[in-house]
């Protein structure tokens, strides 16, 4: 009998790729259906619908067998990572945050399906190059050193295990925005994503 791989290829990087990493995430999500095979390996599909969501890892005592007979559970370092990959807050287990996200998206607040359609198009489109100073706090961008989180005080270097110190970026330096444009706009309007505890630890140490 074959053994399931460990770790599973279910950790999401900011660019949306799925990776086999032992470090655990703080949020769970899905992409509308099953992406894995019976042996626990990832199939060719990377989504089953345009509804990519980010959920709590614990909700009302529910228990799931990860990569069992249902949809493929995937995991994120934090919400900034999930948003960068094109996921949005779940309207069931994270309803307050989902409503706040929709309100920051625009007026009138869009329905989930409307946001999903926009995010799907932005996930498939090219990434924009923007000035570092134009990025809102909570956005993730790519530079030569890897993925970074934009903060009010500058930037932190992203990893599957957490955030680390990063070099200083000049406001006019051009970087590649990874977080989709409409999500960046919501961040600019005041939506604040849940961050991994390492972000607060790094910022308090400065």
C-alpha positions, 0 to 999 in steps of 0.5 A: 500500500502506498503512503501519502507524502508528508508534508502534503503539497498544500502550503500557499506562497504569495504567488498562489503556488502550492508547495510541500512545506513542513511549517504550519500556517495560521489560515486554511482555504480552498479553491472550490473543490478537490485538487488532490489524487487518492494517494495524496499527491497534487493533480494538474488542476490548481482550482475548481471554481473562481471562489478562492477563500481564506478560512479559520483553521478552527470553526464550531468544532468541525473536524476534517481529514486533510486531503480526504474525500472532499475538497483540498484544504490549503494553508497560508502563513497569514491573511496577507499571504492569502490575499496576495494569492488572490483569496478573499475572507470566507463569508461563513467562518470569517463573516465580520472580516468578509463584510469589512473587506467588501466594504473596503472594496467599494461602494456599494459593497460587492457580493462575493461572486462579483469579487471572485470574478474580478480576482480571478481575472487579476490572478490570470493577468500580468503582475504590475510593477509599482513604486514601493511607496505606492503600496499600502500596508498589508500588500506583498511584493516581490524583489530580488531577495524574494517576497516581502510584506509592505508595512507602515515602517517599511518591509519585512521578508516573507517565508513559509515560517514567518517574517524576517528583517528586510533591507530598506526600500526607497519610496521610488524603487520599482518592485513587482506587486504580487497582491492583486490591484483590487485587494491593494485598493481595499488595503488602501481603504483601511482593510487590515489583514491578519498577520503572522505573529512574527510580523508584530515581533519584528516590528516591535524589535525595531 
